[in-house]
Amino acid sequence: MNTRTLSAYWREVGLLAPIVGLLVAAWAIAPDFLAVPAQAEMSTHVWELALLTLPMTLIIISGGIDLSVGSTMALCAVVIGLAYEAGWPLWIGCALALATGAAGGALNGAFVAAARVHPLIVTLATLAAYRGIAEGISLARPISGFPDSFAAVGRGAALGLPVPGIVFIVCAAIGAVVLAGTVFGRSLYAIGDNEEAARFSGIAVDRVKLLLYTLSGSAAAMAAIMLVSRRNTAKADMGQNMELDVITAVVLGGVSIFGGRGRILGVLLGILLIHETREFVSWQWNRDELNFIVVGALLIASVALNTLMTYRKRS
């Protein structure tokens, strides 16, 4: 890797240091943590988060944000549970969940694109609204008793890989190609860099935003299907604080919170760092509050590092 490549990928290269440092510390403190069976079991916890980071990456690159992903996931999970409880086939419940997620995302996109409301305000409102709807229609009770065959969606394997992992890998590959090699990807960078200039250059900014938020809602529905099948339970409190982890992984991966910059590769490394850090903290100390502190510290550190390195690069 030459100097020019290192300069272009400094954020991704910089993420390798804390990842390697964490793994070395884990090997010294708790070697069993790095054992293949332990890592395979812990990997089942990451796929919903990983899937949600993909549309979030596209949204933040375009200068937006979606705080409602966790609540949308909870609403979709409740829809699956209520549909199954009513005696409908599971595939219909999953289809209804996908439709619910897409509709919720499209509503966000409509307010952002057509009404020109700031995405932070819109998605903060729907964060509360979608969670409230999920609580209301489920009466805040868990719904369980799904058939064993449904568990294959969240915990099954194909070709030696977990099914959710395959879904994520395919979606991540598509996202990377879209960002790096298509007109649509270049449009996202242009919108995030200067939205008014993008409009004057002929980019259908409102249509792009509507599509992005619809994709985010659809991804939340897919994550809900994975999570319900893995836990065999649908509850309205699913996905609480998920948006914090998703945004942290994206920003940690080098995507600028101000838009116009970022790559899927960096986000993959951000997911890995967040996942391994959370799992190691839980493995070693088993205290959830420490995870919140660590994730918050990682987010602050990533923003500070990006700001510092960007300033130095411009200087």
N, C-alpha and C positions, 0 to 999 in steps of 0.2 A: 504494500500500500504506500503510494508516494505521498509527498507533502501536500500536494493539491487535494488529493482524495481525503487525507486526514483533515484538512481545513474545511472541506465541504461537509464532512460527517463528524465534526467535533462533538456535537451533542451526543450522538450515538456512541462514539468512542469514550466520551466522558462517563457514560452510564455503566460501562463495563467495570470501571474501578470499584464502585460501591457493590456491584453484584459479586465480583470476585472476592472482595473483602468480606462480604456477608457469608459467602460459602466457606471461606477459609476459617472464619470465626466459628461457624456452625460445626465444621469438621473438628475443630479443636475442643469445643465445649460439649457438643452432643453429636458424635459421629453417626448415631443411628438415624438422625434426622435426614442424612443424605443417602440412606439406603434406598435402593430402587423400589421395594414394596411400599415404603413410607411415602416416597415422592409420588408414586403412582396413585396411592390413596388420596393424598392431598391435592393432586391435580384435578380431582373431581370438583373441587371447590372454586375453581378459577374460571370455568368456561362461560358462565353467565356474565361475569365482569368483563372478560375478554371480548365477548360478542358485542356488548354495549359500547365498548370503546371505539369500535370502528365507525359507526355513524357519528359519534361524538367528535371524533377526529375531523371528519369532513365539515361538521357544523362549526367547530371552533376555528378551523382554517378559514372558513368563510366569514368569520367575525361574529358568529353567534354563540349561543350556549343553550343547553337543555337540562334544566334542573329537575324535570319531571320523570326521568327514566325509571327511577325506583318505584314511584307511585303508579306509573303506567304498567309496570311489570306486575305489581300487586293486583291492580284492577283486572288485568288479563288472567292472572292466576285464579282469581275468584270466579271469573266467567267460566273457566274450564270446570271448576268444582261445581258450580251451580248447574251447569249444563249436564254434567255426569249424574249429579244428584237427581235431576229431573227425569233421568232415564234415557237421555240421548246418547248415541254412540260417542266415544271419545274423540274420534276424528272430527265430528261436528263441533264438539266443544273447543278443540284446537283451532278449527277454522273460524269459529266465532271470536276466539281470543285474538287471532291474527287480524281479523276485521276490526276488533275493538282497538287494538294497538295502533293500526294504521289510521283509524278515525281520530284517535286521541292525538297522534302526531300531526295529522293534517289540520286539526283545530289549532294546535300551536302554530303551525306554519301559516295558517290563514291570518291569524292575529299579527304575526310578525311581518308577513309579506304584504297583505292587503291593508290592514289597519295601521301598519307602521308602528306598532307598539314594541318597545325594547324587549328582546327575547328574555332578558333576566326577569323582567316584570311578569311577562306572560307565563313563563314556565315555573316561576315561583308560585303564581296563582294556581296553575294546574297541578303542581306538586301537592298542594293541599286539597284541591278539588277532587282529583282522581283517587287519592287515598281516602277521602271522605266518602266518595261513592262506593268504593270497595268495602269500607266498613259498614255502610248503610245496607247495601244489598245482601251482604253475607251475615248481617246482624253480629258482626265481629266474632264469629265462631269459625273454628277450623273445619275444613271438609276433607275427609280422608277416605280410605277404602278403595283406592283405585286398583285395577287388576295388575297382576304381576307383569303382564306383558308390556304395560305402559312404562315400567321401570327401565326397559331396554333403551328408551329414548335418552334418559339422563345418565344411566350407568352402564349401558351396553357397549360392545366393542365391535369393530369391523376392520378387517385387514390389520389386526393387532393394535389398532388405535381406538380410543373412546369415540363414540358417535358424536357427542358435542364437540370434541376436539376436531373431528373431520369437518364438521359444519363451520367451525371457526376458521380453520386453515383455508378452506375454499373461499369463505367470505373475505378473509384478510388478503388472499392472493388477488381476488377481484378488486378490492379496494386499492391495493398497491399499484395495480396496472392502471386503474382509472385515474389515480392521482398523478402517476408519472408519465403516462403515455396517451392521454386522451384530451380532446378539446374541453370536455366537461371538467376534468381535473384542473386544467389551466384556468378555467373560468372561476373555480373556487378560490384559487390563489389570488386572482385579480379582484374578486369581490372583497376578499378579506383585506387586501392591500389598500384598495380605494374603491368603495362601492359606487360612488357617483361617476368616477371614470369608467368603471365597468359598464354602467348603464349607458353612458354616451358611446361606448365602443360597440354597443349592440347586444350585449349579454342580457338574457331574460332573467334578471336578478330575482324577481318575485317568484317566477316559476321554479328556479333553482332552490330557493329557500323552502318553498312548499314541499318540494320533493325531498329535501334533506330531512325535514322534521317528520315527514311521513315515514321515511326510512328508519328514523330513530324510534318511532312508535312501533313499527313492525319488528325491529330488532328486540325491543322490550318484550313484545309478545312471544317471540321465539325463545328468549331467555326465560320467560315465565313457564313455557312448556317444558323446558329442560329442568327448571328448578322444581316444579310440581312433580314431575316424574321421578326425580332423584330423591325427593323427600317424602313422596307419597302423601302429601298434604298441600292443600291450598288455603292460604290465610291472607287476610287483608294487611297484615304487618310485614309481609314479605318485601324484601328490597329496601328496607329502611336504611338510610344513610348510604345506599348504593351509589347515588350520584357523586358523593364525596370521593369514593374510591375510583370511580370512572374518570372524573375530571382530574384527579391527582395523577393517575396513570398516563393520561393524555398529555398533561402539562409536563410531567416528569420526563416524558418521551421526547420533549423538545418542540412540541406544538405551541406556538405563541398564542397566549390568551387574547392578544389583540388582533389575531388573524393574519393571514397571508404567509404563514410559514409552518412547516411540519412535514413529517414523513411517517408512513406506517411502520417502517423498521424501528424508529425510535420508540414508537408506542408499544411495540412488542417487547422491547427491552424494559420499558416502564412497567408494563404488566408483570413481567418476570420479577422485577425488583419489589414491587408492591406485594405480589403473591408470596414470594419467599420470605420477605420481612414479616408479614402478618403471620404466616404459618410458623416461623421460627419463634416469634414472640409467644404465640399460643402454645407451641410445643414446650418451650422452656419454662414459662411462667404461668400460662393458663389464666391470664387476666385480660378481659376484653377492653378495659379502660386503657391499658397500655397500647393496644392496637390503635385506638383513636389518637392518642398522643403521637405515636410513631408516624401514622399517616399524615397527620397535620404538620409534623416537623418536616417530613419529606416534601410536602407541597410547598411549604415556605422556602425550604432549601432549593428546590428546583426553580422556583420563580426568581429567587435571589441570584442563583447561578446563571440563569438565562439572561437576566438583566445585566449582570456584570460582564459576561462574555460578549454580549451584543454590543455593549458600550466599548469594550476594549477592541472589538473587531472594527467598529466604525472609526475609532480613534486611530 
